[in-house]
Amino acid sequence: MAQNATIYKIELSVADMDRHYYETHKLTVAKHPSETEERLMLRLVAFALNAHEHLEMTKGLSTDDEPDIWQKSLSGDIDLWVALGLPSEKVIRKSCSKAAKVVVYAYGGRVAQAWWDKVGTGTARFNNLEVIAISETEAAALTQLARRAMKLQVNIKDGDVMISVDETVVYLTPEPWKGAA
């Protein structure tokens, strides 16, 4: 028998001083049975880093042809495609052809670095691709924040990210591996 998704109710307050974006988003997020809490929390951080009134969580892991997060224009074009993990060069190529901007948040420590060493050269030609690495220790620290119902505060300044739930605070310094042109 298949396991059901676990539902998380999140109030995500974003204070992004770099983009002058200050908003609270009420999200209902389904955690796929094969998804870890670390990945779920990284999805929320990726959402906060790209927060916009039209940004949406997608079906994610349960659908191959959708990213984890996207932003569509009013005409239905994909303005932003956000993926987590270590997608293949083929998946990156398809994503870059479908969206105006693609952001990949890579995590996994040395495995992520080996992935980037492999696909980095082949993806250099994509001017709409941005790749950002989250360190293994920082990603793992996010797990301690996970709650089924949570008020998550994310502050972003000079590229540094502070995430807090209740009295627990985690700091991230996302490392850009490739910037969009």
N, C-alpha and C positions, 0 to 999 in steps of 0.2 A: 504494500500500500504506500502510495506516495505521501511524503510529508508536506504539510501546508507551510506557506510563508508565515513568518512571524511579523506582526504589525507593530510598528513603532510610531508613536505620536510625538512630534517634535515641534517645539517653538524655537526657531532659529533666528536670533538677533544678530545682524551683521553691521559692524561699524568698520567700514573700509575707508580709512583716511587717504589711501593712495588714489582711489577712484572717486572719493567724495560720495560714497553710497552708504546710506544709513536706513535700514529697513528691517522689519521683523516678518518672517515667513512662517506660516503654520503649515507643517508638512505631515502627511501620513505616508510613511515609507514601509514598503514590504521588504523584509529581509529573506531572500531566497534560502531554502534549506541548505544549499551548499555554500552559502556566503558566510564569511566570518564576521564577527563584530568589528574587527580591525578594518575590513573592507567597507563595511557599512559606515563606519565613522569617517573613513577617507572619502566616501561619496558625499557625506555632509560637508566636509571641509572643501571639497572640490566645488560643491554647490555654493558655499559661502565665498570662495575666491572668485567665482564668476557670477555672483548674484545679480539678478536683473528681474524686472517684473514679469518677463515672459519666459524665464528659465524654468524647465520642468524635469523632474525625474522621469525616466522611461521604464519600460519593463526590464531593462538591463540584462541580467544573466539569462533570463528565460527567452530572450529574442536575439538572434544572431545579427540581424540587419539594423539594429538600433544601438546607439551609444548608451552609456549609463545616465547621461544628462544631456539635454539639448535645449537650444533656444531657436524657435522658429519665428520668421517674420509673419506679418499679417497675411501675406500672400501664400504662406506655406513653405517658403524656402527655408533651408536650415542655415541659420546664421552662425551657430556655434554647436560643435560636436565635442562632447567631453567623454573621454574613455579612461578607465582605470586599469592598471595592470600592465601587461607586456604583450600588446597585440602584434601579430605578424606584420611583416612589411606589406603583404597583400591587403590586409585589413586596413592598414594606415593609408595605403594608396586609394582604396575604395572610399574611405572616410573623407580624404582630402578632395576627392572628386565630387562628393555629395554636399559638402558644407563650405561656407565662406571661411571659417576658421575651425581648426581642430586642435584640441588640447589633450595631451596624454599625460596622466599622472602615473608615473612609474614608481613602483615600490617593490621591496624584496631584497635589498642589500646587494650582495655580490651577484646574485642571479639577475637583478635589474641591470647592473653594470655590464654583465656579459651580454644580455639582450641588446642593450644600446650599442655595444661594440659591434654586434652583428648587424643591426638594422640601421644604425646611424648614417652610414655612408649612402645607403640606398634611398634614404628618405631626405637627404640634404636638398634635393631639388624642389621640395614642397615648401613654397613660401608661406603657405597658410597653416603650417604645422608648428606647434609649440610643444616641447617635451619638458616636463618638470619632474624632478625626482624628489621623493620623500624618503628620508633616511629610515632604515629598518628600526632603529631604536625609537625614533619619533612616532612612526606609524604604530608600533607596538604599544606605546604609551597611551595612544588614543583609546585603546580597548577599556581602560579603567574608567572612562567617562560614560560608556554605553549604559543606557537605561531604556526600558520599554516606553516610558514617558519622561521626556526631559526638556528642560529649558537650557538651550545651548547658546552661549554668548561667544561670538567670534570677533576679535579685533585684529585689524590688519593695518600695519604701518611699516613703510619702507621694505615691503616684501616679507616681513616677519609676521607670524600668525600666533595669536594667543587664543586658545580655546578653553572655555571654562563651563563646568556644570557644577552647580552648588559651590562648594569650597575647593573643588579639585581643578587645577589649572595645568594645561599642557602647552608647551611652546613648540612651534614648528618653524623651520627655516627652509622653505622649498628651494631646491637648487635647479636653476634653469639649465637644461642640457642643450636645448635648441629653442631659439626664439623665432616667432613669426616675423616675417620681413615687413 
